[in-house]
Amino acid sequence: MKKHKENKIKNKNRVFKQLTLDDRIKIEIRYRDGWSLRKIAEYMGNGRTAGSVCREICGRPRRGIGKYQAHINHEKALNKRTDKKILGLKNKLIRDYVIEKLKIGWSPEQISIRLPIDRKKQTISYEAIYKYIYGQIHRDGNGTVKRNCDDLRQYLARRHKRRQKKGFRKTRKLERIILPSIENRPNEADLRKEIGHFEDDTIISKQSLVRIKSINERVSGVVFLGKMINGTNEESTRVVLEKLSAVPSLFRKTLTRDRGTENTGYKEIEASLNISCYFAHSYCSYERGSNENLNGLVRRFFPKKTDFAKVSDEEIQRVEYLLNTRPRKRFGGKTPFEVLFKKTGVAIDS
C-alpha cells in the first residue's frame, strides 16, 4: 500500500514531454539491438515509461532495420501536431469567433483581417479557417460530416462542397485560336484611374441553357446584367452590345474577357462599340478579379442550381440596381452609380 502511494506521488510530479528526434533515434537503435521496452525507457531517462515507448513503436513490431524508423516517425508526429493546431484554430475563443462571423456572412479573409482588431494579439490565417471548415468533412469535403462536427461550408460565399485545385480542367479548343492577349492591354486599364475599361463573363445554369451575362466597369464598379437565352457567341455579343450601348462612346475603351467559346464574336463588338477586346490567360480568373467578385455577389441572389429560365428580366434588373446602389468600402461608402456620375457626369438608368 505504501509503495502504491509512493508511485502515485511520483506520477503526479512527472513532467510529460513530447519525444524529440534524439529520443526516437535512441529507441530505434536500442530496440533494434534487442533491448526490452522497459530497459529502453530507463536508458532514455526523463521519467519515460515502457508504455510510452510501446505506444511510440505501435506495440511490438518485428525487430530489424526498417521496422521502426526514427526520422519517419518524427516527421509524422510533427505533421500530426500541425494538423491538430490548424483544425482546432488554436483555441475555443478563436473557434467561436470564426463560427459566429461565418454565420453572419463574413468570408474567411475578412475574419482573418478583423480578428486582431477584436481580439488583441490573436491571429489566424484565412487558409487555416478554410482547412478548419473542410477538415470537419470526411475526405476533405468529398464525404460526410465527421462525428460531433458542423458543416460550415453552407456559410461560404460560393458554398463549394470541396476545395478545388486550380488547373484541373481540360484545355479548351479555343486555345488554338489566336486572340488579343491581356498582355497587350493598355496599362491604363491596370491602374484603375480612368473610366472605360470593362470586364465580362457568363454565369451558367445547369438547369437550362439560359445564362446571365455580367459586365462591370473596373474603376467605378458599375454593373450590367443581361439574360442570354443560350450559350452561343451570338447571344453573348447581343447582350454586350445592348448593355454597353448605354455608355457614351467616350467612356468605352477596353473589354477584358475569358477564353470561353461564347466570346468568339469579339470582332463585331469592337466594330460596333469602337472598343478594344482582350482575353485573359486560360485558368487565370484573377486577371478579371473584379468580374469574378461580381459573379460571387450575383450568386447571392441567384445561388447555384437556380434555373435562369424561370428568372424574369425584371428580377435581373432589380439585382443590377441593388448592386449599383450598394455602398463600397473602397469608395468610402459611395455607390458605383455615385462614383460614375462624379467622374464622368453620366447617369445610367438601371
Residue frames relative to the residue before (quaternion, step in Angstrom):
aa qw qx qy qz dx dy dz
M 1.0000 0.0000 0.0000 0.0000 0.00 0.00 0.00
K 0.6549 0.5132 -0.3009 0.4660 3.54 0.99 -0.92
K 0.6474 0.5234 -0.3106 0.4588 3.57 1.01 -0.85
H 0.6281 0.5433 -0.3303 0.4487 3.59 1.06 -0.81
K 0.6511 0.5135 -0.3062 0.4676 3.59 1.00 -0.85
E 0.6391 0.5281 -0.3256 0.4545 3.55 1.00 -0.82
N 0.6567 0.5056 -0.3074 0.4676 3.60 0.99 -0.84
K 0.6342 0.5400 -0.3267 0.4465 3.56 1.07 -0.80
I 0.6498 0.5029 -0.3029 0.4828 3.57 1.02 -0.88
K 0.6434 0.5354 -0.3157 0.4470 3.54 0.98 -0.86
N 0.6573 0.5109 -0.3056 0.4621 3.60 1.01 -0.86
K 0.6362 0.5369 -0.3313 0.4441 3.58 1.06 -0.74
N 0.7193 0.4480 -0.2403 0.4734 3.56 1.04 -0.79
R 0.4995 0.6721 -0.4295 0.3382 3.57 1.25 -0.21
V 0.2945 -0.7347 0.5865 0.1718 3.57 -1.02 0.83
F 0.2447 -0.7903 0.5481 0.1231 3.56 -0.56 1.17
K 0.0002 0.7937 -0.6065 0.0459 3.56 -0.79 1.05
Q 0.4896 -0.6525 0.4867 0.3127 3.53 -1.05 0.72
L 0.5720 -0.6118 0.4242 0.3443 3.53 -1.11 0.71
T 0.3042 -0.7345 0.5806 0.1756 3.54 -1.03 0.87
L 0.6754 -0.4573 0.3627 0.4507 3.57 -1.28 0.12
D 0.6220 0.5421 -0.3378 0.4528 3.61 1.03 -0.77
D 0.6295 0.5301 -0.3307 0.4619 3.59 1.03 -0.81
R 0.6892 0.4917 -0.2851 0.4495 3.55 0.89 -0.93
I 0.6095 0.5346 -0.3515 0.4681 3.60 1.08 -0.64
K 0.6292 0.5270 -0.3302 0.4662 3.59 1.01 -0.81
I 0.6485 0.5146 -0.3195 0.4611 3.58 0.97 -0.88
E 0.6556 0.5271 -0.3184 0.4369 3.58 0.89 -0.94
I 0.6993 0.4799 -0.2809 0.4493 3.57 0.82 -1.00
R 0.7242 0.4568 -0.2634 0.4444 3.57 0.76 -1.04
Y 0.6504 0.5043 -0.3303 0.4621 3.58 0.99 -0.75
R 0.6313 0.5249 -0.3236 0.4703 3.56 1.09 -0.73
D 0.6785 0.4877 -0.2839 0.4703 3.56 1.16 -0.66
G 0.6168 -0.5984 0.3321 0.3889 3.58 1.27 0.04
W 0.3999 0.7137 -0.4908 0.2996 3.61 1.18 0.20
S 0.4911 -0.6310 0.5088 0.3188 3.55 -1.20 0.57
L 0.6504 -0.5285 0.3731 0.3981 3.56 -1.23 0.41
R 0.6539 0.5172 -0.3173 0.4520 3.57 0.98 -0.82
K 0.6579 0.5088 -0.3082 0.4619 3.59 0.97 -0.87
I 0.6265 0.5274 -0.3369 0.4646 3.61 1.05 -0.77
A 0.6471 0.5293 -0.3148 0.4495 3.58 0.98 -0.89
E 0.6591 0.4953 -0.3057 0.4762 3.58 0.96 -0.85
Y 0.6406 0.5330 -0.3160 0.4535 3.57 1.03 -0.80
M 0.6675 0.5041 -0.2987 0.4595 3.59 1.03 -0.78
G 0.2806 -0.7854 0.5097 0.2112 3.61 1.07 -0.62
N 0.6791 0.5123 -0.3565 0.3863 3.60 -1.27 -0.49
G 0.6446 -0.5658 0.3188 0.4034 3.56 1.13 0.67
R 0.3291 0.7506 -0.5151 0.2508 3.59 1.16 0.40
T 0.2403 -0.7707 0.5750 0.1329 3.55 -1.10 0.75
A 0.6495 -0.5013 0.3960 0.4122 3.53 -1.30 0.30
G 0.6124 0.5733 -0.3400 0.4252 3.55 1.14 -0.70
S 0.6617 0.4999 -0.3143 0.4621 3.60 0.97 -0.82
V 0.6363 0.5084 -0.3237 0.4815 3.58 1.08 -0.72
C 0.6393 0.5318 -0.3192 0.4545 3.58 1.01 -0.85
R 0.6607 0.4957 -0.3104 0.4706 3.60 0.96 -0.84
E 0.6323 0.5534 -0.3307 0.4297 3.58 1.03 -0.78
I 0.7636 0.3280 -0.1936 0.5214 3.58 0.93 -0.83
C 0.4669 -0.7193 0.4136 0.3058 3.56 1.31 0.36
G 0.7906 -0.2550 0.1267 0.5422 3.56 0.71 1.05
R 0.6297 -0.5015 0.4039 0.4346 3.55 -0.81 -0.98
P 0.0634 -0.8164 0.5736 0.0235 3.63 0.24 1.18
R 0.6588 -0.4865 0.3778 0.4318 3.55 -1.24 0.27
R 0.4595 -0.6809 0.4964 0.2807 3.51 -0.98 0.83
G 0.5075 0.6419 -0.4786 0.3184 3.54 -1.17 0.53
I 0.6553 -0.5161 0.3827 0.3972 3.53 -1.28 0.40
G 0.7853 0.3100 -0.2442 0.4770 3.57 -0.91 0.94
K 0.6029 0.5725 -0.3676 0.4165 3.60 1.18 -0.28
Y 0.7570 0.0165 -0.0502 0.6513 3.58 1.17 -0.50
Q 0.0226 -0.8184 0.5734 -0.0299 3.58 -0.55 1.16
A 0.4644 -0.7382 0.4248 0.2427 3.53 -0.49 1.26
H 0.6945 0.4944 -0.2953 0.4314 3.59 0.78 -1.00
I 0.6579 0.5049 -0.3126 0.4632 3.59 0.97 -0.84
N 0.6764 0.4908 -0.2934 0.4642 3.58 0.89 -0.92
H 0.6377 0.5247 -0.3349 0.4537 3.58 1.03 -0.74
E 0.6474 0.5117 -0.3185 0.4665 3.59 0.99 -0.81
K 0.6354 0.5229 -0.3258 0.4654 3.58 1.00 -0.80
A 0.6515 0.5234 -0.3133 0.4511 3.57 0.98 -0.85
L 0.6511 0.5109 -0.3119 0.4666 3.59 1.00 -0.84
N 0.6537 0.5106 -0.3092 0.4652 3.57 0.98 -0.85
K 0.6392 0.5318 -0.3227 0.4522 3.55 1.03 -0.79
R 0.6399 0.5128 -0.3252 0.4710 3.59 1.02 -0.78
T 0.6548 0.5190 -0.3107 0.4533 3.58 0.95 -0.90
D 0.6613 0.5087 -0.3074 0.4577 3.59 0.90 -0.92
K 0.6498 0.5188 -0.3164 0.4566 3.56 0.98 -0.85
K 0.6536 0.5125 -0.3085 0.4636 3.56 1.00 -0.82
I 0.6665 0.4994 -0.3061 0.4612 3.58 0.93 -0.85
L 0.7089 0.4613 -0.2778 0.4555 3.56 0.77 -1.01
G 0.6967 0.4681 -0.2777 0.4672 3.57 1.10 -0.60
L 0.2915 -0.7792 0.4990 0.2427 3.59 1.27 -0.25
K 0.7074 -0.5224 0.2309 0.4164 3.55 0.94 1.07
N 0.7836 -0.2301 0.1711 0.5511 3.62 0.65 -1.02
K 0.7148 -0.4769 0.3131 0.4044 3.54 -1.34 0.27
L 0.6130 0.5661 -0.3582 0.4189 3.61 1.00 -0.74
I 0.6777 0.4684 -0.2884 0.4881 3.56 0.95 -0.89
R 0.6254 0.5387 -0.3453 0.4465 3.59 0.95 -0.79
D 0.6743 0.4928 -0.2942 0.4648 3.57 0.88 -0.96
Y 0.6377 0.5277 -0.3222 0.4593 3.58 1.03 -0.81
V 0.6615 0.5129 -0.3033 0.4553 3.59 0.90 -0.95
I 0.6788 0.4923 -0.2946 0.4583 3.58 0.84 -0.98
E 0.6382 0.5372 -0.3251 0.4454 3.58 0.96 -0.86
K 0.7188 0.4442 -0.2584 0.4683 3.59 0.85 -0.96
L 0.5917 0.5536 -0.3738 0.4514 3.59 1.07 -0.61
K 0.6913 0.5084 -0.2787 0.4313 3.57 0.94 -0.91
I 0.7047 0.4039 -0.2830 0.5101 3.60 1.18 -0.29
G 0.6919 -0.5440 0.2526 0.4019 3.56 1.25 0.44
W 0.4551 0.6703 -0.4744 0.3443 3.61 1.19 0.18
S 0.4150 -0.6786 0.5448 0.2656 3.55 -1.15 0.65
P 0.6512 -0.5086 0.3729 0.4222 3.62 -1.17 0.38
E 0.6405 0.5200 -0.3337 0.4561 3.61 1.02 -0.71
Q 0.6465 0.5082 -0.3202 0.4704 3.59 0.98 -0.78
I 0.6348 0.5245 -0.3238 0.4660 3.56 1.03 -0.80
S 0.6492 0.5320 -0.3071 0.4486 3.56 0.97 -0.92
I 0.6764 0.4922 -0.2892 0.4654 3.58 1.00 -0.83
R 0.7369 0.4566 -0.2321 0.4412 3.56 0.92 -0.94
L 0.5408 0.6719 -0.3950 0.3163 3.61 1.06 -0.66
P 0.6896 0.4709 -0.3174 0.4495 3.68 0.75 -0.86
I 0.6231 0.5300 -0.3454 0.4599 3.60 1.20 -0.44
D 0.7359 0.4088 -0.2243 0.4909 3.57 0.92 -0.93
R 0.7735 0.1860 -0.0984 0.5978 3.58 1.12 -0.67
K 0.3422 -0.7864 0.4772 0.1914 3.56 -0.07 1.29
K 0.8587 0.1139 -0.1323 0.4819 3.53 -1.06 0.97
Q 0.5731 0.5489 -0.4009 0.4578 3.61 1.24 0.24
T 0.0252 0.8015 -0.5957 0.0454 3.58 -0.86 0.92
I 0.0600 0.7589 -0.6481 0.0193 3.52 -1.26 0.49
S 0.3975 -0.7111 0.5219 0.2528 3.59 -0.98 0.74
Y 0.5701 -0.5965 0.4273 0.3695 3.58 -1.12 0.57
E 0.5818 0.5732 -0.3732 0.4401 3.59 1.16 -0.54
A 0.6353 0.5223 -0.3228 0.4684 3.58 1.05 -0.77
I 0.6302 0.5268 -0.3333 0.4629 3.58 1.06 -0.72
Y 0.6402 0.5110 -0.3246 0.4729 3.57 0.97 -0.84
K 0.6607 0.5032 -0.3104 0.4625 3.59 0.93 -0.85
Y 0.6162 0.5376 -0.3346 0.4683 3.57 1.11 -0.70
I 0.6609 0.5156 -0.3032 0.4533 3.57 0.95 -0.92
Y 0.7643 0.3703 -0.2031 0.4873 3.56 0.74 -1.06
G 0.5710 0.5996 -0.3776 0.4146 3.58 1.22 -0.34
Q 0.6380 0.5263 -0.3276 0.4568 3.58 1.25 -0.29
I 0.6518 0.4572 -0.3019 0.5243 3.55 1.36 0.08
H 0.5132 -0.6425 0.4693 0.3219 3.57 -0.91 0.85
R 0.8458 0.1184 -0.1243 0.5052 3.55 -1.16 0.78
D 0.6231 -0.6090 0.3292 0.3640 3.57 0.94 0.98
G 0.7973 -0.2839 0.1365 0.5148 3.56 0.99 0.83
N 0.6241 0.5614 -0.3368 0.4264 3.58 1.23 -0.31
G 0.7336 0.4101 -0.2231 0.4938 3.57 1.24 -0.32
T 0.7113 -0.4179 0.3420 0.4499 3.53 -1.23 -0.58
V 0.6390 -0.5163 0.4012 0.4051 3.54 -1.32 0.25
K 0.4771 -0.6831 0.4744 0.2839 3.57 -0.89 0.92
R 0.6456 -0.5383 0.3800 0.3862 3.55 -1.22 0.49
N 0.8431 0.1047 -0.1295 0.5113 3.57 -1.01 0.96
C 0.5779 0.5530 -0.3905 0.4559 3.60 1.17 0.56
D 0.3746 -0.7145 0.5476 0.2218 3.56 -1.29 0.31
D 0.3787 -0.6888 0.5674 0.2455 3.56 -1.17 0.61
L 0.0724 -0.8384 0.5402 -0.0111 3.58 -0.14 1.32
R 0.4182 0.7291 -0.4600 0.2863 3.59 1.26 -0.02
Q 0.6035 0.5961 -0.3511 0.3964 3.58 1.11 -0.64
Y 0.6767 0.4915 -0.2938 0.4629 3.59 1.22 -0.40
L 0.5245 0.6094 -0.4242 0.4167 3.60 1.27 -0.01
A 0.6408 -0.5666 0.3526 0.3795 3.57 -1.09 0.69
R 0.7936 0.2952 -0.1526 0.5098 3.60 0.89 -0.91
R 0.3149 -0.8126 0.4537 0.1861 3.58 1.34 -0.03
H 0.1747 0.8019 -0.5506 0.1526 3.60 0.95 0.79
K 0.4635 -0.6839 0.4908 0.2769 3.57 -0.91 0.90
R 0.7904 0.0302 -0.0139 0.6118 3.56 1.12 -0.63
R 0.5350 -0.6076 0.4710 0.3503 3.56 -1.22 0.39
Q 0.2474 -0.7988 0.5369 0.1115 3.53 -0.79 1.03
K 0.4122 -0.6928 0.5356 0.2515 3.52 -1.09 0.77
K 0.4940 -0.6615 0.4753 0.3039 3.56 -1.05 0.75
G 0.8192 0.2843 -0.1957 0.4581 3.53 -1.14 0.67
F 0.4483 0.7119 -0.4554 0.2913 3.60 1.18 0.35
R 0.5842 0.5862 -0.3767 0.4162 3.58 1.24 -0.29
K 0.5568 -0.6029 0.4537 0.3473 3.55 -1.24 0.47
T 0.5728 -0.5887 0.4446 0.3574 3.55 -1.14 0.59
R 0.4007 -0.7261 0.5097 0.2288 3.54 -0.91 0.93
K 0.5929 -0.5797 0.4266 0.3610 3.55 -1.21 0.59
L 0.5642 0.6226 -0.3845 0.3824 3.59 1.16 -0.56
E 0.5183 0.6479 -0.4082 0.3807 3.57 1.24 -0.42
R 0.6450 0.5437 -0.3237 0.4284 3.58 1.11 -0.62
I 0.6270 0.5150 -0.3366 0.4778 3.58 1.27 -0.33
I 0.3961 -0.7090 0.5288 0.2464 3.56 -0.91 0.89
L 0.0176 -0.8072 0.5873 -0.0556 3.56 -0.60 1.22
P 0.5979 -0.5504 0.4208 0.4030 3.63 -1.12 0.50
S 0.2999 -0.7986 0.5010 0.1463 3.58 -0.54 1.17
I 0.5896 -0.5766 0.4486 0.3446 3.53 -1.22 0.63
E 0.5492 0.6225 -0.3879 0.4005 3.57 1.22 -0.43
N 0.7085 0.4317 -0.2501 0.4991 3.58 1.20 -0.52
R 0.4374 0.6986 -0.4609 0.3289 3.58 1.26 0.06
P 0.5722 -0.6118 0.4109 0.3598 3.64 -0.96 0.78
N 0.5726 -0.6195 0.4200 0.3346 3.57 -1.06 0.76
E 0.5453 0.6347 -0.3961 0.3781 3.59 1.16 -0.54
A 0.6184 0.5536 -0.3467 0.4369 3.58 1.10 -0.64
D 0.6590 0.5042 -0.3053 0.4673 3.59 1.08 -0.71
L 0.6705 0.5402 -0.2984 0.4117 3.58 1.01 -0.78
R 0.2395 -0.8066 0.5044 0.1938 3.60 1.22 -0.45
K 0.4535 0.6901 -0.4545 0.3339 3.59 0.86 0.92
E 0.7718 0.2734 -0.1710 0.5481 3.58 1.15 -0.46
I 0.4946 -0.6619 0.4862 0.2845 3.53 -1.07 0.83
G 0.6345 0.5765 -0.3895 0.3368 3.57 -1.10 0.65
H 0.6355 0.5026 -0.3378 0.4791 3.59 1.26 0.05
F 0.0997 -0.8396 0.5335 -0.0225 3.56 -0.45 1.27
E 0.1637 -0.7284 0.6519 0.1327 3.52 -1.41 0.30
D 0.0344 -0.8079 0.5868 0.0428 3.60 -1.09 0.53
D 0.0217 -0.7747 0.6320 0.0007 3.53 -1.32 0.37
T 0.3645 -0.7075 0.5595 0.2313 3.55 -1.33 0.21
I 0.2101 -0.7591 0.6066 0.1079 3.57 -0.83 1.05
I 0.2145 -0.8288 0.5089 0.0895 3.56 -0.48 1.19
S 0.2228 -0.7262 0.6311 0.1574 3.52 -1.38 0.31
K 0.3621 -0.7487 0.5138 0.2105 3.57 -0.71 1.04
Q 0.5931 0.5996 -0.3548 0.4035 3.57 1.28 -0.28
S 0.7991 -0.0044 0.0197 0.6009 3.59 1.21 -0.49
L 0.6407 -0.5312 0.3899 0.3941 3.57 -1.30 0.06
V 0.5339 0.6427 -0.4033 0.3731 3.61 1.22 -0.38
R 0.0626 -0.8060 0.5882 -0.0206 3.56 -0.96 0.95
I 0.3400 -0.7063 0.5724 0.2407 3.55 -1.33 0.12
K 0.2652 -0.7385 0.6014 0.1507 3.55 -0.91 0.98
S 0.1071 -0.7915 0.6004 0.0384 3.57 -0.79 1.05
I 0.0241 -0.7834 0.6202 -0.0322 3.55 -0.94 0.99
N 0.0048 0.8012 -0.5983 0.0085 3.58 -0.99 0.78
E 0.3717 -0.6849 0.5797 0.2380 3.54 -1.23 0.58
R 0.5001 -0.7337 0.3795 0.2600 3.57 -0.69 1.13
V 0.7160 0.4491 -0.2700 0.4612 3.63 0.98 -0.69
S 0.7771 0.3448 -0.1800 0.4948 3.57 0.72 -1.07
G 0.3874 -0.7303 0.4771 0.2983 3.57 1.16 -0.56
V 0.3419 0.7519 -0.4966 0.2665 3.60 1.25 0.22
V 0.2413 -0.7993 0.5460 0.0697 3.55 -0.95 1.01
F 0.0605 -0.7484 0.6584 0.0528 3.54 -1.20 0.71
L 0.0421 -0.7898 0.6119 -0.0026 3.57 -0.91 0.97
G 0.0687 0.8020 -0.5900 0.0632 3.57 -0.96 0.86
K 0.4513 -0.7007 0.4890 0.2573 3.57 -1.10 0.70
M 0.1773 -0.7408 0.6411 0.0936 3.55 -1.07 0.90
I 0.3980 -0.7364 0.4879 0.2477 3.62 -0.78 0.91
N 0.7819 0.0095 -0.0314 0.6225 3.58 1.31 -0.25
G 0.6053 -0.6084 0.3944 0.3284 3.56 -1.29 0.02
T 0.3766 0.7418 -0.4848 0.2698 3.60 1.12 0.47
N 0.5943 -0.5736 0.4149 0.3818 3.55 -1.19 0.44
E 0.5710 0.5843 -0.3840 0.4302 3.62 1.17 -0.50
E 0.6794 0.4786 -0.2898 0.4747 3.58 0.95 -0.89
S 0.6345 0.5309 -0.3250 0.4582 3.56 1.00 -0.83
T 0.6652 0.5024 -0.2945 0.4673 3.55 0.93 -0.92
R 0.6309 0.5554 -0.3290 0.4305 3.58 0.97 -0.86
V 0.6933 0.4749 -0.2857 0.4607 3.56 0.84 -0.98
V 0.6425 0.5245 -0.3284 0.4520 3.60 0.94 -0.84
L 0.6591 0.5027 -0.3072 0.4675 3.59 0.94 -0.91
E 0.6555 0.5247 -0.3046 0.4496 3.57 0.97 -0.88
K 0.7281 0.4504 -0.2486 0.4530 3.58 0.85 -0.97
L 0.7386 0.4206 -0.2496 0.4639 3.60 0.79 -0.93
S 0.5099 0.6269 -0.4330 0.3994 3.59 1.23 -0.14
A 0.5992 0.5719 -0.3549 0.4334 3.59 1.23 -0.41
V 0.6413 0.4974 -0.3154 0.4917 3.57 1.30 -0.27
P 0.5048 -0.6504 0.4629 0.3284 3.63 -0.80 0.90
S 0.6037 -0.6110 0.3761 0.3474 3.59 -0.97 0.85
L 0.5760 0.6034 -0.3728 0.4064 3.59 1.15 -0.60
F 0.7634 0.3397 -0.1683 0.5230 3.55 1.15 -0.65
R 0.5553 0.5206 -0.4371 0.4791 3.57 1.07 0.82
K 0.0398 0.8440 -0.5289 0.0793 3.57 -0.21 1.26
T 0.8097 -0.0838 0.0849 0.5745 3.61 0.67 -1.06
L 0.1335 -0.7468 0.6445 0.0954 3.53 -1.34 0.43
T 0.1446 -0.7977 0.5833 0.0504 3.58 -0.65 1.15
R 0.0605 -0.8239 0.5618 -0.0442 3.55 -0.77 1.12
D 0.4576 -0.6176 0.5263 0.3636 3.56 -1.29 0.07
R 0.6066 -0.6063 0.3941 0.3304 3.56 -1.30 0.15
G 0.2510 0.7748 -0.5331 0.2289 3.56 1.04 0.76
T 0.6054 -0.5990 0.3875 0.3530 3.57 -1.11 0.68
E 0.6140 0.5661 -0.3563 0.4190 3.59 1.17 -0.47
N 0.6718 0.5116 -0.2912 0.4497 3.58 1.27 -0.20
T 0.4196 0.7426 -0.4439 0.2746 3.58 1.25 0.21
G 0.6288 0.5448 -0.3458 0.4339 3.59 1.23 -0.17
Y 0.2377 0.8289 -0.4823 0.1542 3.56 1.15 0.55
K 0.6019 0.5860 -0.3693 0.3974 3.60 1.07 -0.64
E 0.6301 0.5190 -0.3300 0.4740 3.59 1.05 -0.71
I 0.6297 0.5257 -0.3279 0.4687 3.57 1.05 -0.76
E 0.6493 0.5221 -0.3174 0.4528 3.57 0.92 -0.91
A 0.6967 0.4802 -0.2791 0.4541 3.57 0.90 -0.93
S 0.7125 0.4732 -0.2630 0.4463 3.59 0.93 -0.88
L 0.7906 0.3184 -0.1530 0.5002 3.57 0.96 -0.85
N 0.3434 -0.7427 0.4975 0.2882 3.58 1.27 -0.14
I 0.4651 0.6383 -0.4456 0.4215 3.53 0.91 1.06
S 0.3657 -0.7225 0.5418 0.2252 3.61 -1.15 0.57
C 0.2273 -0.7846 0.5669 0.1064 3.59 -0.83 1.02
Y 0.0420 -0.7776 0.6274 0.0002 3.55 -1.09 0.84
F 0.2818 -0.7794 0.5454 0.1252 3.55 -1.14 0.69
A 0.4347 -0.6879 0.5238 0.2519 3.54 -0.95 0.97
H 0.5920 -0.5515 0.4367 0.3933 3.57 -1.25 0.34
S 0.6251 -0.5520 0.3990 0.3813 3.55 -1.18 0.54
Y 0.8572 0.0988 -0.1095 0.4935 3.54 -1.09 0.90
C 0.5768 0.5408 -0.3966 0.4664 3.60 1.16 0.62
S 0.0339 -0.8514 0.5234 -0.0082 3.54 0.65 1.15
Y 0.5661 0.6083 -0.3892 0.3975 3.59 1.18 -0.48
E 0.5774 0.5776 -0.3858 0.4291 3.61 1.19 -0.32
R 0.7162 0.2575 -0.2082 0.6144 3.55 1.36 -0.15
G 0.0376 0.8808 -0.4712 0.0264 3.52 1.03 0.88
S 0.6406 0.5345 -0.3355 0.4375 3.59 0.95 -0.83
N 0.6785 0.4898 -0.2916 0.4633 3.56 0.98 -0.84
E 0.6235 0.5277 -0.3410 0.4652 3.57 1.03 -0.71
N 0.6308 0.5179 -0.3249 0.4778 3.57 1.07 -0.75
L 0.6235 0.5396 -0.3258 0.4626 3.57 1.03 -0.82
N 0.6505 0.5210 -0.3245 0.4474 3.59 0.90 -0.86
G 0.6269 0.5327 -0.3292 0.4636 3.56 1.09 -0.72
L 0.6468 0.5086 -0.3134 0.4741 3.58 1.05 -0.77
V 0.6376 0.5242 -0.3267 0.4604 3.58 1.00 -0.81
R 0.6448 0.5394 -0.3168 0.4391 3.58 1.04 -0.82
R 0.5651 0.5795 -0.4044 0.4259 3.60 1.15 -0.32
F 0.6916 0.4254 -0.2636 0.5209 3.56 1.17 -0.59
F 0.7808 0.1541 -0.0666 0.6018 3.55 1.09 -0.79
P 0.1417 -0.8341 0.5273 0.0788 3.61 0.26 1.22
K 0.6909 -0.4611 0.3461 0.4361 3.56 -1.29 0.28
K 0.7532 0.3056 -0.3217 0.4855 3.54 -1.17 0.83
T 0.4458 0.6487 -0.4810 0.3861 3.58 1.26 0.25
D 0.3079 -0.7299 0.5784 0.1947 3.57 -0.91 0.89
F 0.3137 -0.7898 0.4978 0.1733 3.58 -0.29 1.26
A 0.5415 0.6118 -0.4068 0.4086 3.59 1.21 -0.32
K 0.7010 0.4417 -0.2531 0.4994 3.57 1.19 -0.55
V 0.5847 0.5524 -0.3732 0.4623 3.58 1.30 0.03
S 0.3596 -0.7630 0.4971 0.2033 3.57 -0.65 1.08
D 0.6348 -0.5165 0.4123 0.4003 3.55 -1.29 0.36
E 0.6139 0.5597 -0.3424 0.4390 3.58 1.09 -0.71
E 0.6461 0.5143 -0.3201 0.4644 3.60 1.01 -0.82
I 0.6479 0.5147 -0.3146 0.4650 3.57 1.00 -0.84
Q 0.6610 0.4938 -0.3085 0.4734 3.59 0.97 -0.82
R 0.6101 0.5448 -0.3524 0.4548 3.58 1.08 -0.65
V 0.6536 0.4970 -0.3110 0.4787 3.59 0.95 -0.87
E 0.6201 0.5413 -0.3370 0.4570 3.58 1.01 -0.81
Y 0.6666 0.5001 -0.2976 0.4658 3.57 0.93 -0.92
L 0.6530 0.5203 -0.3182 0.4490 3.60 0.92 -0.87
L 0.6712 0.4896 -0.2995 0.4691 3.60 0.98 -0.80
N 0.6892 0.4811 -0.2811 0.4632 3.59 1.04 -0.74
T 0.7217 0.3699 -0.2367 0.5351 3.59 1.24 -0.33
R 0.4573 0.6747 -0.4388 0.3783 3.56 1.28 0.42
P 0.4323 -0.7061 0.4830 0.2851 3.66 -0.69 0.99
R 0.2018 -0.7951 0.5653 0.0870 3.56 -0.97 0.87
K 0.5377 -0.6507 0.4403 0.3060 3.53 -0.94 0.93
R 0.6907 0.4994 -0.2938 0.4326 3.59 0.88 -0.90
F 0.6890 0.4228 -0.2784 0.5186 3.59 1.29 -0.24
G 0.5256 -0.6537 0.4017 0.3675 3.56 1.24 0.26
G 0.7452 -0.3931 0.2086 0.4966 3.57 1.12 0.66
K 0.5315 0.6145 -0.4166 0.4080 3.61 1.23 -0.12
T 0.4491 -0.6842 0.5093 0.2660 3.56 -1.23 0.49
P 0.6625 -0.4967 0.3647 0.4258 3.64 -1.21 0.33
F 0.6292 0.5296 -0.3402 0.4559 3.61 0.97 -0.80
E 0.6726 0.5042 -0.2955 0.4539 3.59 0.93 -0.92
V 0.6514 0.5089 -0.3142 0.4668 3.57 1.00 -0.83
L 0.6446 0.5216 -0.3213 0.4573 3.58 0.94 -0.88
F 0.6779 0.4932 -0.2963 0.4577 3.59 0.87 -0.94
K 0.6486 0.5290 -0.3184 0.4451 3.58 0.98 -0.84
K 0.7384 0.4342 -0.2285 0.4627 3.59 0.94 -0.89
T 0.8164 0.2514 -0.1034 0.5094 3.59 1.07 -0.66
G 0.3859 -0.7090 0.4967 0.3190 3.58 1.14 -0.57
V 0.5420 0.6110 -0.3869 0.4281 3.56 1.33 0.21
A 0.1125 -0.7691 0.6271 0.0512 3.57 -0.90 1.01
I 0.1634 -0.8006 0.5733 0.0608 3.57 -0.70 1.12
D 0.3514 -0.7190 0.5605 0.2128 3.55 -0.86 0.97
S 0.0330 -0.7990 0.6004 -0.0088 3.55 -0.95 0.92
